[in-house]
C-alpha cells in the first residue's frame, strides 16, 4: 500500500495526484448510481400506474355486477353455479391484486435501501478520504455533488411507498391497517435463524450420528436370522437414506448460496416472506435421518422386541407419506404445509412436463431426480416386495423365502441365499423405472424447445438425456444375452460400454460448458479455464468441482469392471456409487445456481413482476398493437419479452423496411449522437436533466420524442406537438439554432 510523504510539497503533490484519480472515479460511480436509480424510479411509477389501473378495473367490475344483481330473499338460500364461479373469480383476482401490490411494495423498499446504502457509502468513503489525506475536499465534493444529485434528493420512492400502503389498507383490506401492513411486511434481507431450530437441528443430527455408530457396530456383530434372505433389508432402507441425505445436502447448498450472495430465493421464485431457511431444511432432514436410524436398529433387534423385522421399513414409509401429504398446517413449525405443497406441486409439474411451462424449479428438481435413480428403483422394489412377497396372515409380516439352486426364482418368493427375486430380476420393469428421471428432463427440454423454438440449447440438451435410453437399453439386452449364453460375451456388452462412454462425455462437457459456464475465453489470467465473473471465494473450488465431476461421473467404470469382470454383487456397487452421485449433485448445485445468478444462462423467468391480466392464445400482432394504446398491456416475464422482441425484429423485414432501421445496444454517454436524426427518450425526470447536454450533439433539424417527462427549459429543442396525459404523455421536439426559453409550453 502506498503511503503519503510526511510533509512539504511532496505530500501536497501526492495528495493532488491521488485526488485526480479518486474524484473522477467517484463521479463515474455517481453517474451510474443516478442512472440506475432514475431507471428504477421510472419503472416503479409505471408499475404503480398499471396496478392502480387494474385495481380500478376490478372495482368497476365488482360494482357493475352488484348493480346488475337483483337481490331476493330466496337468493340467500339458493345460489346457482354461475354466481359461485363469479364470486370465486372475484376472490382470486382480489388475492392476485394483493400479491401484486405486496411484491411491488417489496421492490420499492429494495430501491429505497439502494438509495440509503449508496448515500451512506459515499459519506463513509469521503470521510475516510479526508482522514487519510488531511483535507476536506471529500466533504466539499459530497456537499456539492452527492447531496445535490438526483438519487440523493429524490423523494418519489417515499411517496410511492406511502401511496401503496394507503391503497392496500383502504382499497384491498377495507381500512384495516393492521392487516394491510402485515401483508406488506418486508422480510429481513438476511435470514435470521431461530434458536429452537438451531438446537433441534443439532439434537437430531447428534442422535443420528450416535445411531449410525450403533448401526455399524451392530451390523458387524449381527448374526443373520436363518429365515431372512440377504440384501432385502439393504434395498428397503437404502432409498430412504439417499433421499434424506439429498435433502440435508440441499440445506447445505442453501447455506452456501446465502453466504456467497447467490439469490436462490429469487431464482426459485420462492415467497420471500414465507419460506424455509437452510436450518429448517436441514432440521427436517436430520429428523428423518434420526427416524431412519431408529428403524434400522429396530430391524436389527426385532427378535429382541418380538416384532416382525420387516415392520420397521413399512412404518418408516407410512411416516414419510403421512408427513408429506398431511393437509394440516398447525403447528406451522412442524408441518410446513406451504413448503410441502410447493414441493408437491413442482414434482407434479415434473411428471407432467409436456403440459406445463418449465420453470427453473421444475428443471432443477428434474436434475435432482436424475441423481436419485437408485431411490426410484428401491421404491419400485419396496412396492413390489410388500405387495407380493410378504405374508400378512396373522399380522406376522413374514417374507416368503425359498432355496433355489437352479432356474429363476418364482414370483412372490425370495431366494434365501442370494436375495434374488422377481422384483429385482424383472429387467423390463426395472429398465422403465430407471429412465423415469431422464424422461422427465427429456420432455422438459422438448417443452422448452416448443416454447422458445431454440434448437440450442434445448434440443441438444434433450439429446444428452437421450443417451440414457441407449445405456439402459444396451444394458438390458446384455443381461438378457448373458442369461441366455453365460459363457459368451455378447456384442451388447461392447455396445453398453460404448454407450457409457458417449453418455459420460456428453454429460461431463455439458456440466462444465453449459450448466456451469466454465472454460470461458474471457476468464481472467489468474483464473484460467473458469469464467469472467465468479462469486465463490477461491478459484480452487471450481477446479475441484471439475475434477470431482469427472471422477464421479466415471462411476460407470465400477459397474463394468467390478460388476461384470469380477462379478461383484450389484447391491454392494450401488451402496458405494449412489451416495457418491448424490454428493456429485450437491457440488453441481453450487455452480449451477451461481451461473444462473450471474448469467441467467437458462433464460428462466426469475422476476417478481406479477400481473392479474392473463395472457391468452391469439395473434401476437394484436398484442403488439395494444402496446400503443393508453391502457396498454402489462409485462409478463422474460418469455413474453423475448417473443415481442423477436416479433418486432421480424416485422420490419416483412414490410421491406429492414434496411432502413438498425438497432444497437450502447452506452449513450460514450456514443456520438451526430449521425442520428431521431431519438426517443423514455425515463425519469433526473435522466432528462443529465442527458440534455448530451442530446445537444444532434444536428439542427433533428427530432426528439420525450416520453413521460418533457425537455428541460432553455435548450435548443422546440416543442412541435404533445399528446396523451399523465404518465402516458409524450412530446415531439425539433432541434433549432437558437435557445428556446421554455420548451414545454
QUIBELBEL-V584874 format. One record per helix or strand. SS is the DSSP state (H for helix, E for strand). FROM is the first residue (numbers start at 1). LEN is the number of residues. If there is no record, write none. Layout:
((SS | FROM | LEN) (SS | FROM | LEN))
This chain:
((H | 8 | 61) (H | 73 | 4) (H | 81 | 53) (H | 137 | 10) (H | 150 | 4) (H | 156 | 17) (H | 177 | 7) (H | 195 | 26) (H | 232 | 29) (H | 264 | 4) (H | 278 | 23) (H | 302 | 4) (H | 311 | 15) (H | 332 | 4) (H | 337 | 15) (H | 353 | 3) (H | 360 | 11) (H | 373 | 16) (E | 390 | 2) (H | 393 | 3) (E | 398 | 2) (E | 401 | 2) (E | 414 | 2) (E | 421 | 1) (H | 422 | 4) (H | 427 | 8) (H | 436 | 17) (H | 455 | 30) (H | 491 | 25) (H | 525 | 3) (H | 539 | 15) (H | 556 | 10) (H | 570 | 30) (H | 620 | 7) (H | 638 | 17) (H | 658 | 3) (H | 668 | 3) (E | 678 | 5) (H | 685 | 11) (E | 703 | 5) (E | 715 | 9) (H | 726 | 3) (E | 730 | 11))
